[in-house]
Each structure stands twice: as structure tokens, then as C-alpha cells.
Amino acid sequence: MNDYEDLTKILKQKFYCDENDSIKIKTPGRVNLIGEHTDYNEGFVLPCSIDLTTNFLGIPNKIESKMLRFFSLRLQNTINFSLDHILKDNNWGDYPKGVCLYLKEEKYNLNGIIGIIGGNLPIRCGLASSAALEIGILYLLKKIFNLKMEFINLAKIAFKAERQFVGVECGIMDQFVCTFGKKGYSIFLDCKSLTHEYIKLPEEDVKILIVLTNIQRDASTVLNKRKSECLEAVEILKKYDSSINSLRDLKIECYNKMKSKLPEILQRRCKHVIFENYRVLEAKDALKQQNLELFGKLMCKSHESLSEMYNVGCNESDIVFNSLNKISGVIGCRMTGAGLGGAIIALVETNKIANIIPVVSSEFHTLTNSYPICIIANSSDGVRETNQQC
Ligand code: GLA
């Protein structure tokens, strides 16, 4: 059975509702091609929305006008809350609660709904499943209640929910790309001004291979720790140059002159962020010029810097990285998302994929005794309503 059929069935069986006037929403996950841990430092990123999605089926709650009820097909779990009492619970319900709280704060006119959630986007693997959940629920509410909400507000409200309600010190990259993603393109985003540019992907010749290491990590701990280190560095450097308000403001020459003012660990954190911003700019130009060789090299440098300078690597991701790097047809690869396991992405030549997957799988198995999950992803559009059955 396909996904929306399953969602409809649950709507009937669990909530005794029919699907008339239901709304179907699809929200993509994302891979970040390059620009990691730069977004919360007001820097640059180059992500791309993918065709692994979180799917939503929703209807107004006609019986209890203030109640929201969500069932997650994959977690086999329901969360319920009233718009009049939105309290944090430290579970996945905090994402819908957070977005509702800030929608209410901005005076959007909301009522209760029943929502069923499914899809095939892996959860907690560094592919932006939490942003996909937030953005999908916001879009569902927008469609059901006809809210006059600009797309940029979807991204901003979801970002606020994740930071202030859920408590993860992320940047806006994931929420932005889940909203504005475009099939065939990656997005170059300036996380300070939120100006962005779509950069065409050569999708006929190359594919994005995602390798899941099976290591699930707590992204919030690493993000919160690294963000506070970056802010601490900015506080120190500001004393010597008051024009520095974020690591984005530091040029390489300036960093080289000032780095001795910082403790060694903060020097390494800053080095990653500053050089990663330069790498994104270089990678953007390389992609525009279809210089995939340079693009691939920059991806690999990014991975090494994340491992060595930012310390967000782990043994399993290095195994995948090292193995991919030796295989012909791999243009470049790196960890994507917050790190500490999760996903490694590789840009691979389309006609060599069939040889690449078995090699990386068997090397990983030899060294860890488990198999990674390999997925070939295509770019896709951002959040959207759909009439599809799956
Ligand atoms: C997570 C966050 C993003 C970003 C990345 C690291 O995915 O949600 O905002 O900070 O980690 O680049």
C-alpha cells in the first residue's frame, strides 16, 4: 500500500474521520552539499532539497475546535494538545507545539486539526527531518485555515520554534531549504541577509548518494555546544575589533592576525567556520562553471575540517568517507548536517553508482560488522500540496 493510502486508512480507523476536504502536503528533507556549521554564524550554505519526504494528511477538527491531534505512522505514536495550553513535553510533539505557539503569537487565526504523518525521510540522520516536520505542519495549517502567510514566514516561524521552543541552537538553513527548495537546483543562501540564489545541478551526469552510518546522534547537544564556543570566540575578538559581530565578519587575514588572542580550541572552531565560508563561495562558482573536480575537492576538505577542527566526526563516518574516497566515480564526499554520525553524502558519476554502493557497503561491514543504508537521492521542490497517492 502506498503512503497516502495508509494515512487515509489511519484517519478513518483511528479518528473515525473521512478524507473529504483533507489536505495532503509533502515536505522534502535536504542534503547540505557544503557549508556546515556556518548558518548559525551568519555565514553561507549550499544545500539541496531531496526527494525523501515527510508526508502529511490533515483535516480540521470539527468536534474539538481547539484540539490538535497528530499521529506519526513511523513512530506509531499520537500527540494531542490544545491551542489554549501549549507546554513543552520533550518529545516530537514539541515541533508542532512550537510552530503553533509562534503562529498564535503572530495572531494567525488557528483552530484544531487532525493530522497523520508518514513519508520516507529518515529521522535523526542529519537530513533535516525536524525542519521537514515543522514546515509541513505550518503549511498544513496555512492550507487548512487559509492563513495569509508568506513563504519566508514559514521558514522564520519554524526556525524560531526549533530554537526557542525545542531549544536547539541551529541556524535557518534546514527550514529555509525545506520551504524554498527547487527541483534541479541547490540553493546558495546567505544566512545573514537571507538572500539566495538557485544554482543548477548537473543531475544527468551526477547523482547524490546518501550513506547512513546507523549512528543516531543528539544534534542538539553538539549544536548548542559549538554555537556557544563560536559566540565565546566572537566576544573575545570583539574586544580587539568592535566591527566583529559574528564569525561571518572575520576574513582569513584578520583571523590569522588575531587568532593568538583565542584559546587553542576556539582557534580551531573559528578556523573551520571561516575557511568553510570561503569554501562555499568557491564551491558555488565551481558548480556554476560545472567544475565538478574542484567542487568534489572542496567537499572533502570540508569533511576533514569538520573532523579535525570542529570535532563533529566519528569513526563510522570516517570509515565511509575514506572508503568512498578510494572508489572511482566518486567526485567528492563529506558528512552532512550536524555530524557525529548520521549521513555522509557523495557526489557520484551516474554511470558508476552500481559499482560504488557494493564496495562502500562491504568495506563498512568488514570494519563495523553492520551494513550502511545507501540511498540515491534526487533534488526536489520545497514544501507543497499534492494530489498524489504516494
Ligand atoms: C543542523 C542544523 C542546521 C545546521 C547544521 C550544521 O542540521 O539544523 O541549522 O546548523 O546542523 O551545519
Residues whose N, C-alpha, C, O or C-beta is under 5 A from the ligand:
A	BS01	GLA	G35 E36 H37 T38 D39 C170 G171 I172 M173 D174 G337 A338
